Amino acid sequence: MNDDIQIAVLGDLVLDEPDADHWLSGIAPAIRAADLGIAHLEVPHTTSAHEMAGDVPAPGAPPENIAAIARAGIGMVSLAGNHIADCGAQGIADTVALLDAAGIAHAGAGADLAAARAPAFADVGGRRVALLSYNCVGPEMAWAAPGRAGCAYLPIVAADGAAVSPKACLERVHPDALETLLDDIAAARAGADCVLVAMHKGQVHTPAMLQPYEREIARAAIDAGADAVLSHHAHIVRGIEFHRGKPIYHGLGNGCVVTSALSPTQDHEGRRAWAEQRQRMFGFTPDPAYPLAPFHPEAVNAFIGMLTLRADGSVGAAIVPVDVEPPGRPVLAAGERARAIARYVEGITTAADLPAVRIADDFTVEIAA
C-alpha cells in the first residue's frame, strides 16, 4: 500500500462548447498527476430537448464531451445539483450511460432515490474511496423519489418556509438531512477506507459569504464519519476550514465552465432573462473578455483542491492555483499569480468568519497559528 494517495478535487464542470479537450487541457496535467480526479458534473450530457420547469433550465451538453472528461484524468464525478435534472429522466439516463461507458464512477443522481443516494467507489493505491453527492439548493422537483428520477438531496429550510430553490435564502438544516448523512456515510464506510461527501450548496456569484446553514451541514458530514467535504455551486471559490482535523472546501468554484447559456444575447428567453437578472441580483458586471464564463470578476481566482490520504488515516489539504484566461479556459497558475490566488483564498476564508488558514509556499493549507 502506498503511504500517500493524492486526489484532485474540482468544482463545477459545464462543457457546452465543442472540443472539450481544449477547454480542459490547461488543468489536465495537474489532474492526471494525481492518483484520482473528482469533479462535479453540473449539467446533463444528452441530446434530449426536454426542459424541466422549476429553475432556469440549462441545455444538455454534447454527449461526446464525457469522453474528454475521462481523458483529462477525472475518474469520478458528483451529479447532485440544481441542473442535473433539467433535461428530465432521459437526460439523467443518458448521462449515467455515458459515464459508465467512459469508466467514470458517479454518485448523486439516478433513476430513483435509492440510485441517487448510492455511493460511487474507486480503488486507488490499495485503498477504496467512496463518494456521496447531495444537492442542498433545490429545485425540489429535481429531487429524486422512490419512483422518480432525480438527484439526492439534503433538505435545508428556507427563511420563509417556501419551497427550496437556488434563489431562496436558506437558513436551517432540516433534521432529515442529518439522518440522511448518518445513514449514507455509515453504509459507504462499510465498504470503503475513505468517504468523501460532495455538497451543492451556498449562494451563487457572491465572494466569501457563507449562508447560515453551510458550516452546520458540512461539519455534520464530518461528524457522521466523512473524511472531507467538497462543495460547489457558487461559481466562485470559497474558504477552507478543518473540522476534527478533516478538510472542508466550502466552495471549489468552477472546475471548467465554458457555456453560451449565460449570454444576454441568446435566443432562449428564460436563460437570456436570467443572464440579465443575476447581474442585478448579485451586483456584478462580467468582464466582456469572458463570454463563455461570464461570472463575478473575482471568479478568475480559482483552484483545484488536492487531498492527501495518508496511511495513518489523516487527510491533508492543499490547493493548485488556477487562473482563468479569456474567453473562459482555466489554466494552471504559476509564480506571483499563483501566490496572489493563495492570498485571495486566505482572505476570503477570514472574510467568511472561518478560522484563519495559512497557505504555505508549497500550497498546502494549514490552520493559521
VEXGUFI-444908 format. One line per 5 residues: number of its first residue (from 1); their letters; for each residue z, y, x of N, C-alpha, C. Coordinates in steps of 0.05 Angstrom, whole numbers, always signed. Each point is the difference from the previous one (the first is absolute). Layout:
# VEXGUFI-444908
NUM = a = Z:Y:X:Z:Y:X:Z:Y:X; ...
***
This chain:
# VEXGUFI-444908
1 = mnddi = +0:-24:+17:+0:+24:-17:+0:+25:+18; -18:+19:-6:+0:+24:+15:+25:+16:-6; +9:+15:+20:+24:+16:-3:-4:+22:-21; -22:+14:+2:-5:+23:-18:-27:-4:-15; +0:+9:-25:-25:+0:-16:-4:+29:-8
6 = qiavl = -25:+10:+4:-7:+27:-8:-16:+0:-26; +9:+15:-19:-14:+3:-26:-8:+29:-4; -25:+5:-2:-10:+27:-6:-1:+3:-31; +12:+22:-9:+2:+5:-29:-13:+27:-7; -18:-1:-19:-16:+24:-7:+5:+7:-29
11 = gdlvl = -5:+25:-7:+2:+9:-28:-25:-6:-15; -8:+18:-18:-21:-5:-19:-27:-3:+13; -15:-20:-10:-28:-3:+6:-17:+6:-25; -17:+20:+2:-20:+5:-21:-27:+3:+14; -15:-21:-1:-26:-2:+14:-23:+0:-20
16 = depda = -5:+23:-11:-21:+2:-20:-28:+4:+12; -1:+8:+25:-25:+7:+13:-12:-24:+14; -26:+0:+3:-13:-22:+15:+9:+0:+29; -5:-23:+14:+5:-3:+28:+30:+3:+6; +16:-16:-13:+29:+1:+4:+7:-6:+29
21 = dhwls = -16:-15:+15:+6:-6:+28:+2:+26:+16; -18:+19:-6:+0:+26:+13:+26:+15:-6; +8:+1:-25:+24:+16:-7:+25:-12:+11; +1:-26:+4:+23:-13:+11:+0:-2:+30; -22:+5:+13:-3:-5:+28:+18:+17:+18
26 = giapa = +8:+23:-10:+18:+18:+16:+28:-10:+3; +9:-18:-19:+27:-11:+1:+1:-30:+5; -23:-13:-3:-1:-29:+3:+11:-11:+26; -5:+14:+23:+12:-11:+25:+30:-4:-1; +15:+18:-12:+29:-2:-2:+8:-22:-19
31 = iraad = -15:-4:-21:+6:-21:-19:-5:-28:+12; -23:-2:+13:-7:-26:+13:+19:-7:+23; +12:+20:+13:+18:-5:+22:+26:-12:-10; +7:+4:-25:+24:-11:-12:-4:-30:-7; +22:-14:-4:-2:-28:-9:-8:-3:-29
36 = lgiah = +5:+21:-16:-7:+0:-28:-3:+29:-9; -21:+5:-17:-4:+26:-12:+4:-2:-30; +15:+19:-11:+6:+2:-29:-7:+27:-9; -14:+2:-23:-6:+26:-12:+3:-2:-30; -2:+23:-14:+1:+1:-29:-28:+5:-10
41 = levph = -11:-18:-17:-26:+3:-12:+3:+15:-26; -9:+25:+0:+6:+18:-22:-17:-5:-25; -25:-7:+4:-18:-2:-23:-13:-28:-1; -9:-8:-23:-14:-26:-2:-27:+1:+14; -8:-22:+11:-27:-2:+12:-16:-18:-20
46 = ttsah = -18:+12:-14:-14:-13:-22:-24:+16:-8; -19:-13:-13:-23:+14:-12:+5:+6:-30; +24:-8:-10:+6:+5:-28:+1:+30:-5; -12:+9:-23:+0:+28:-7:+22:+6:-21; +17:-20:-6:+22:+4:-20:+19:+21:+10
51 = emagd = +10:+17:-18:+19:+21:+7:+25:-3:-18; +23:-6:+13:+25:-2:-15:+11:+28:-6; +9:+4:-24:+12:+25:-8:+29:+1:+11; +11:+25:+3:+28:+2:+7:+4:+16:+26; -19:+1:+17:+1:+16:+24:-29:+8:+5
56 = vpapg = -4:+19:+19:-28:+6:+7:-11:-24:+15; -20:-13:-12:-9:-25:+12:-16:+4:+26; +7:-16:+19:-16:-1:+25:-24:-18:-4; -22:+6:+13:-23:-19:-2:+5:-24:+17; -13:-22:-7:+2:-24:+17:-14:+5:+27
61 = appen = +13:-9:+21:-12:+3:+27:-20:-23:+5; -18:+4:+19:-20:-20:+6:+12:-27:+8; -7:-22:-13:+11:-26:+7:-3:-7:+29; -22:+8:+13:-5:-8:+27:+19:+13:+20; +15:+20:-9:+18:+14:+19:+26:-17:+5
66 = iaaia = +5:-20:-17:+23:-17:+6:-4:-15:+26; -24:-9:+6:-4:-14:+25:+4:+18:+24; -6:+26:-3:+5:+19:+22:+29:+4:+5; +17:-2:-21:+29:+2:+3:+10:-23:+17; -11:-24:-5:+8:-23:+16:-9:+4:+29
71 = ragig = -24:+10:+4:-10:+4:+27:+16:+20:+16; +13:+19:-14:+16:+20:+13:+27:-11:+9; +6:-25:-8:+25:-12:+9:+22:-2:-21; -6:+8:-25:+19:-1:-21:+0:-28:-13; +22:-14:+1:+1:-27:-10:+17:-3:-25
76 = mvsla = +12:+22:-9:+17:-1:-24:+0:+27:-13; -1:+1:-27:+0:+25:-15:+19:-1:-23; +13:+23:-6:+14:+3:-25:-20:+12:-20; +5:-7:-26:-19:+8:-21:+13:+16:-22; +27:-1:-2:+13:+13:-23:+0:+30:+3
81 = gnhia = -16:+13:-17:-2:+29:+0:-11:+11:-26; -3:+26:-1:-8:+12:-26:-30:-2:-5; -16:-10:+19:-29:-2:-5:-12:-28:+0; +16:-20:+8:-12:-27:+3:-11:-11:-26; +11:+9:-23:-9:-11:-26:-21:+19:-13
86 = dcgaq = -10:+20:+15:-18:+20:-13:-26:-13:-10; -9:-22:+11:-24:-13:-10:+7:-25:-16; +25:-1:-10:+8:-21:-18:+5:-27:+14; +3:-20:-17:+6:-27:+11:-23:-10:+18; -25:+7:-7:-22:-9:+16:+1:+12:+28
91 = giadt = +8:+25:+2:+2:+14:+26:+21:-14:+17; +23:-7:-12:+20:-14:+16:-10:-28:+8; -12:-15:-18:-10:-26:+7:-21:+1:+22; -18:+19:-2:-20:+3:+21:+12:+6:+27; +20:+18:+0:+13:+8:+25:+15:-24:+13
96 = valld = +14:-15:-16:+15:-23:+10:-19:-21:+11; -22:-4:-14:-20:-20:+10:-12:+9:+27; -6:+25:+3:-11:+11:+25:+20:-2:+22; +26:+6:-5:+20:-2:+20:+4:-30:+9; +0:-18:-19:+2:-28:+7:-24:-9:+17
101 = aagia = -23:+9:-7:-24:-8:+16:+1:+11:+28; +12:+23:+3:+2:+13:+27:+24:-9:+16; +17:-17:-12:+24:-10:+13:+22:+20:+3; +1:+20:-19:+20:+20:+0:+22:-7:-21; +24:-5:+9:+22:-6:-18:+7:+25:-16
106 = hagag = +9:-4:-25:+5:+23:-18:+23:-5:-18; +13:+22:-8:+23:-2:-19:-1:+26:-17; +10:-3:-25:+4:+24:-16:-17:+3:-24; -21:-16:-3:-16:+1:-24:-13:-27:-5; -5:-6:-26:-12:-26:-6:-5:-3:-30
111 = adlaa = -6:-24:-7:-8:-6:-28:+23:+3:-20; +24:-2:+10:+24:+4:-17:+23:+8:+17; +24:+4:-12:+23:+11:+14:+9:-19:+22; +0:-26:-6:+9:-19:+21:-18:+1:+25; -26:+2:-4:-18:+3:+23:+4:+26:+15
116 = arapa = +5:+21:-15:+4:+26:+12:+26:+1:+17; +21:-13:-9:+25:+0:+14:+2:-20:+23; -19:-18:+1:+1:-21:+21:-4:+13:+28; +15:-9:+20:-3:+10:+27:-25:-10:+13; -10:+15:+19:-21:-9:+18:+13:-9:+26
121 = fadvg = -12:-19:+14:+11:-10:+24:-20:+0:+23; +10:+4:+24:-17:-1:+24:+16:-13:+22; -12:-19:+14:+13:-13:+23:-8:+15:+25; +20:+11:+14:-5:+17:+24:+19:-8:+22; -11:-9:+22:+16:-5:+24:+23:-20:-5
126 = grrva = -5:-20:-17:+20:-19:-5:+20:+8:-22; -4:+23:-12:+18:+9:-21:-17:+5:-25; +14:-1:-23:-14:+3:-26:+9:+27:-12; -19:+17:-5:+5:+27:-11:-8:+0:-30; +17:+10:-17:-5:+3:-28:-3:+29:-7
131 = llsyn = -18:+6:-19:-4:+27:-10:+2:+0:-30; +17:+18:-11:+2:+6:-28:-10:+28:-5; -12:+5:-23:-12:+26:-6:+6:+9:-28; +9:+25:-3:+7:+11:-26:-10:+28:-4; -6:+6:-25:-7:+27:-8:+24:+13:-13
136 = cvgpe = +8:+24:+9:+22:+14:-12:-9:+24:-17; -25:+6:-1:-9:+26:-12:-17:-3:-25; -4:-23:-11:-17:-3:-23:-30:+1:+7; -18:+3:-20:+6:+1:-29:+9:-27:-11; +16:+1:-20:+12:-25:-10:-21:-20:-11
141 = mawaa = -22:+10:-10:-20:-19:-11:-14:-16:+23; +5:+8:+25:-11:-15:+22:+19:-22:+10; +25:+0:-11:+19:-20:+9:-7:-27:-12; +3:-21:+17:-6:-27:-9:+21:-9:-20; -8:-19:-17:+18:-12:-20:-5:-30:+0
146 = pgrag = +16:-16:-13:-4:-29:+0:-29:-8:-8; -12:+15:-18:-28:-7:-8:-20:+21:+6; +6:+18:+20:-18:+22:+5:-2:+5:+30; -24:+4:+9:-5:+6:+28:+10:+28:+6; +9:+4:+25:+10:+26:+8:+15:-2:+26
151 = caylp = +17:+19:+5:+15:+1:+25:+30:-5:-5; +14:-9:+22:+29:-2:-1:+12:+28:+0; +24:+3:-10:+11:+27:-3:+30:-1:+2; +11:+23:+7:+29:+5:+0:+4:+24:-18; +12:-4:-24:+2:+23:-19:+19:+21:+10
156 = ivaad = -9:+25:-1:+15:+24:+7:+2:+17:-25; +23:+11:-5:+4:+16:-25:-9:+29:+5; -18:+9:-17:-9:+28:+1:+21:+19:-10; -2:+25:+8:+21:+20:-7:+2:+3:-30; -22:-2:-15:+1:+4:-29:-1:-26:-15
161 = gaavs = +1:-23:+15:-1:-26:-13:-27:-8:-10; -20:+16:+6:-28:-7:-9:-11:-22:+17; -24:-9:-8:-13:-22:+15:-4:+8:+29; +3:-19:+17:-3:+4:+29:-30:+5:+6; -5:+21:+15:-27:+6:+8:+1:+13:+28
166 = pkacl = -22:+1:+15:+0:+12:+26:+7:+30:-1; -3:+13:-23:+6:+29:-2:+28:+5:-10; +15:-21:-7:+27:+4:-11:+20:+7:+22; +21:+14:-8:+22:+5:+18:+19:-24:-3; +0:-17:+20:+15:-25:-1:+26:+4:+14
171 = ervhp = +22:-10:-12:+26:+7:+9:+18:-24:+7; +2:-20:-18:+20:-21:+2:-12:-28:+1; +12:-16:+16:-8:-28:+2:+10:-16:-24; -18:-13:-14:+9:-16:-23:+13:-26:+11; +21:-9:-14:+13:-25:+9:-19:-24:+3
176 = dalet = -20:-1:-16:-20:-22:+2:-14:+0:+27; -3:+24:+12:-13:+1:+26:+17:-14:+21; +26:+5:-1:+18:-13:+19:+1:-30:-3; -1:-9:-25:+0:-29:-5:-26:-13:+10; -23:+14:-4:-25:-10:+11:+1:-3:+30
181 = llddi = +10:+20:+14:+2:-1:+29:+17:-23:+9; +23:-3:-12:+18:-22:+7:-13:-27:-3; -13:-4:-23:-12:-26:-6:-24:-5:+19; -18:+19:+2:-24:-4:+15:+4:-2:+30; +18:+16:+11:+6:-1:+29:+13:-27:+7
186 = aaara = +19:-9:-17:+12:-26:+5:-20:-22:-1; -18:+1:-19:-21:-21:-1:-18:+1:+24; -8:+24:+9:-17:+2:+23:+14:-9:+25; +25:+8:+3:+16:-7:+23:+3:-30:+4; +0:-15:-22:+2:-29:+1:-23:-12:+15
191 = gadcv = -23:+14:+1:-24:-11:+14:-9:+16:+23; +16:+19:+10:-9:+18:+21:+22:+7:+19; -8:+8:+24:+20:+9:+20:+4:+31:-3; -20:+14:-11:+1:+29:-2:-12:+7:-27; +13:+19:-14:-9:+9:-26:-5:+30:+1
196 = lvamh = -24:+8:-6:-8:+29:-1:-5:+7:-29; +9:+24:-8:-3:+9:-27:-17:+26:+0; -22:-1:-14:-18:+24:-3:+6:+13:-27; +3:+26:+1:+5:+16:-24:-19:+23:-3; -13:+2:-23:-17:+23:-6:+18:+20:-14
201 = kgqvh = +8:+21:+14:+21:+17:-11:-3:+29:+10; +14:+18:-13:+2:+28:+9:-19:+19:-14; +1:+25:+7:-16:+21:-12:-24:+6:+18; -23:+0:-12:-25:+4:+16:-2:+28:+10; -14:+3:+22:-10:+26:+10:+21:+20:+7
206 = tpaml = +25:-9:+6:+21:+19:+7:+13:-9:+26; +2:+19:+19:+11:-7:+26:+30:-6:-2; +10:-19:+15:+28:-5:+5:+16:-11:-24; -4:+12:-24:+18:-5:-22:+2:-29:-9; +25:-9:-5:+4:-26:-13:+11:+5:-28
211 = qpyer = -10:-16:-19:+11:+2:-27:+28:-13:-1; +16:+6:-20:+28:-9:-1:+4:-30:+3; -19:-16:-10:+4:-29:-1:-9:-14:+26; -14:+14:+17:-14:-14:+22:+18:-14:+20; +21:+14:+9:+18:-12:+19:+15:-23:-12
216 = eiara = +8:+3:-26:+15:-21:-13:-17:-26:-2; -25:+2:-9:-16:-24:-4:-7:-13:+27; -6:+17:+20:-6:-11:+27:+24:-14:+12; +23:+13:-2:+24:-12:+11:+8:-25:-15; -5:-1:-26:+6:-24:-16:-16:-24:+10
221 = aidag = -25:+5:+8:-16:-22:+11:+13:-11:+26; +9:+18:+17:+14:-9:+24:+25:-15:-6; +16:+11:-19:+25:-13:-8:-5:-28:-12; -23:-4:-13:-7:-25:-11:-11:-20:+20; -4:+9:+25:-9:-19:+21:-26:+6:+13
226 = adavl = -14:+22:-7:-25:+7:+13:+5:+9:+29; -20:-5:+17:+2:+8:+28:-12:+28:+5; -17:+10:-18:-11:+26:+3:-13:+8:-27; -2:+26:-5:-13:+10:-24:-23:+17:+9; -23:-4:-13:-26:+13:+7:-8:+15:-25
231 = shhah = -1:+27:+1:-6:+16:-24:-26:+15:+4; -12:+6:-23:-26:+14:-1:-3:+12:-28; -21:+15:-4:-8:+13:-25:-3:+30:+3; +16:+13:+17:+0:+30:+0:-24:+12:+13; -16:-16:+15:-23:+10:+15:+8:+21:+21
236 = ivrgi = +24:-3:+10:+10:+17:+22:+25:-15:+10; +4:+0:+27:+22:-16:+11:+27:+12:-8; +20:-17:-1:+27:+8:-6:+19:-9:+23; +25:+6:-3:+20:-6:+21:+6:-30:+3; +14:-6:+21:+8:-27:+6:+30:-2:+3
241 = efhrg = +13:-20:-12:+28:-4:+4:+7:-29:+5; +24:-5:+9:+10:-27:+4:+24:-5:-19; +0:-23:-13:+23:-8:-17:+8:-28:+9; +25:-2:+7:+11:-25:+11:-17:-10:+23; -10:+20:+16:-16:-6:+23:-29:-7:-5
246 = kpiyh = -8:+0:-26:-27:-7:-7:-17:+25:-6; -25:+1:+8:-16:+24:-4:-11:+3:-28; +0:+25:-9:-13:+7:-25:-20:+22:+6; -26:-6:-4:-21:+20:+2:-2:+11:-29; +9:+25:-4:+0:+11:-27:-28:+9:-8
251 = glgng = -19:+2:+18:-27:+6:-7:-19:-4:+24; -17:-20:-2:-19:-6:+21:-25:+17:-2; -2:+16:-21:-23:+18:-3:-26:-15:-4; -22:+12:+9:-26:-12:-3:-6:-18:+24; -5:-26:-5:-9:-17:+21:-29:+7:+7
256 = cvvts = -17:+0:-20:-28:+9:+2:-9:+6:-28; -4:+25:-6:-10:+8:-27:-25:+17:+4; -22:-11:-9:-25:+14:-1:-13:-5:-27; -1:+21:-16:-8:-3:-28:-12:+26:-10; -19:-3:-18:-11:+23:-14:+12:+4:-27
261 = alspt = +20:-17:-7:+12:+1:-27:+19:+23:-4; +6:+15:+22:+17:+24:-3:-16:+26:+4; -26:-3:-2:-17:+24:+3:+0:+17:-26; +3:+26:+2:+0:+17:-24:-28:+5:-11; -21:-11:+14:-28:+4:-10:-12:-26:-10
266 = qdheg = +16:-22:-2:-11:-25:-9:-7:+0:-30; -15:-21:-8:-9:-1:-28:+22:-11:-19; +19:-16:+10:+20:-11:-18:+20:+21:-9; +0:+5:-26:+16:+23:-11:+30:-3:+7; +12:-23:-5:+28:-4:+4:+8:+3:+29
271 = rrawa = -15:-12:+18:+6:+3:+29:-5:+28:+10; -20:+13:-11:-5:+28:+8:+23:+18:-8; +10:-4:-25:+22:+17:-9:+25:-5:+16; +6:-25:+8:+23:-6:+16:-2:+12:+27; -24:+0:+12:-4:+12:+26:+8:+29:+0
276 = eqrqr = -5:+14:-22:+7:+28:-2:+30:+3:-7; +9:-17:-18:+28:+3:-10:+21:-6:+22; -5:-20:+16:+20:-7:+21:+4:+23:+20; -21:+15:+5:+4:+23:+18:+18:+21:-12; -3:+4:-26:+18:+20:-14:+28:-11:-2
281 = mfgft = +3:-26:-6:+26:-12:-4:+17:+0:+26; -14:-6:+22:+15:-4:+25:-4:+22:+20; -15:+20:-7:-1:+25:+16:-13:-3:+27; -23:-14:+1:-14:-2:+26:-30:+3:-5; -13:+8:+21:-29:+2:+0:-11:-18:+22
286 = pdpay = -15:-21:-7:-11:-17:+21:-18:+15:+20; +1:-9:+25:-18:+11:+20:-29:-9:-8; -19:+19:-3:-27:-8:-8:-14:-18:+21; +11:-2:+24:-12:-17:+20:+6:-30:-6; +17:-5:-21:+8:-28:-6:-9:-8:-28
291 = plapf = -26:+0:-6:-8:-6:-28:+6:-29:-8; +3:-18:+18:+6:-28:-7:+30:-6:+1; +16:+20:+9:+29:-3:+0:+13:+27:-6; -4:+9:-25:+8:+28:-7:+30:+1:-8; +17:-5:+20:+29:-1:-5:+14:+24:+10
296 = hpeav = +26:+1:-3:+16:+21:+11:-6:+4:+30; -3:+25:+9:-8:+4:+28:+18:-14:+20; +26:-5:-6:+18:-14:+19:-6:-30:+1; -17:-10:-18:-5:-29:+0:-16:-9:+25; -10:+19:+16:-14:-8:+25:+20:-10:+20
301 = nafig = +26:+5:-4:+21:-11:+17:+7:-28:-11; -13:-20:+11:+2:-27:-11:+11:-20:+21; +6:-24:-8:+9:-20:+19:-3:-28:-12; -2:-19:+18:+3:-29:-7:+29:-7:+8; +14:-13:-18:+27:-10:+7:-3:-25:+16
306 = mltlr = +19:-5:+18:+0:-24:+17:+27:-12:-1; +2:-24:-12:+25:-15:-1:+1:-20:+23; +23:-3:+12:+4:-20:+20:+21:-20:-11; -9:-25:-5:+18:-21:-9:+10:-14:+25; +26:+1:+5:+12:-12:+24:+11:-27:-6
311 = adgsv = +3:-16:+20:+9:-28:-3:+28:-1:-11; +17:+21:+4:+27:+0:-10:+2:+9:-29; -23:+6:-13:-1:+8:-28:+1:+30:-4; +4:+16:+21:-1:+29:-3:-29:+9:-2; -3:+24:-11:-26:+12:-5:-1:+28:+12
316 = gaaiv = -19:+4:+18:-4:+27:+11:-23:+14:-14; +0:+27:+2:-20:+16:-13:-12:+20:+20; -26:+5:-4:-14:+19:+17:-22:+12:-17; -13:+20:+11:-25:+11:-13:-22:+0:+21; -24:-3:-10:-24:+5:+16:-13:+25:-12
321 = pvdve = +2:+22:+14:-11:+25:-12:-29:-1:-5; -8:+11:-23:-28:+0:-9:-8:+28:-9; -22:+9:+9:-12:+25:-9:-22:-6:-20; -7:+19:-17:-22:-4:-19:-21:+20:+6; -24:-10:+7:-21:+18:+7:-19:+4:-23
326 = ppgrp = -13:+23:-3:-19:+4:-22:-22:-21:+1; -10:-9:-23:+8:+8:-27:+23:-16:-12; +13:-18:+16:+23:-15:-10:+6:-25:+16; -12:-3:+24:+3:-25:+15:+25:+1:+17; +19:-19:-3:+24:+0:+17:-7:-11:+28
331 = vlaag = +13:+12:+20:-5:-8:+28:+27:+0:+14; +3:-17:+20:+25:-1:+15:+3:+26:+16; +24:+11:-2:+5:+26:+13:+11:-6:+28; -3:+19:+18:+9:-3:+28:+11:+27:+10; +14:-1:+22:+8:+25:+13:+18:+17:-17
336 = erara = -4:+26:+2:+16:+19:-14:-3:-2:-31; -24:-8:-9:-3:-4:-29:+18:-22:-10; +2:-22:+15:+18:-22:-8:+29:+9:+0; +8:+16:+20:+28:+10:+1:+5:+19:-23; -20:+16:-8:+3:+18:-23:+5:-15:-25
341 = iaryv = -14:-22:-4:+4:-17:-24:+28:-12:+0; +9:-9:+24:+28:-10:+2:+20:+21:-8; -4:+25:+9:+19:+21:-7:-2:+6:-30; -24:-2:-11:-3:+4:-29:+17:-20:-15; -2:-25:+8:+15:-21:-15:+30:+4:+4
346 = egitt = +9:+8:+23:+29:+7:+4:+8:+22:-19; -18:+20:-3:+7:+24:-16:+1:-7:-30; -19:-16:-10:+0:-5:-29:+23:-20:-7; +8:-16:+20:+23:-17:-5:+25:+16:-5; +5:+20:+17:+23:+18:-4:-3:+17:-25
351 = aadlp = -24:+10:-5:-5:+17:-24:+5:-15:-26; -3:-27:+0:+5:-16:-24:+30:-8:-2; +17:+12:+17:+28:-7:-1:+6:-29:+8; -18:-11:+15:+5:-27:+12:+15:+4:+26; +14:-21:+9:+12:+2:+27:-21:+6:+21
356 = avria = +6:+17:+19:-19:+7:+20:-8:-24:+17; -26:+0:+7:-10:-21:+18:-13:+14:+24; -1:-15:+22:-13:+8:+24:-23:-19:+6; -24:+11:+5:-23:-16:+7:-4:+2:+30; +5:-22:+14:+0:+0:+29:-28:+3:+12
361 = ddftv = -1:+2:+26:-26:+4:+13:-19:-23:-5; +11:-24:-5:-18:-23:-6:-4:-3:-30; +9:+20:-16:-3:+2:-29:+17:-20:-16; +20:-11:+13:+20:-16:-15:+17:+20:-16; +9:-8:-23:+17:+17:-17:+29:-9:+3
366 = eiaa = +17:+19:+5:+28:-5:+4:+17:+19:-17; +24:-9:-7:+18:+19:-13:+9:+20:+21; -2:+26:-8:+7:+21:+20:+30:+0:+6; +6:+4:+25:+28:+0:+8:+15:+24:-12
***
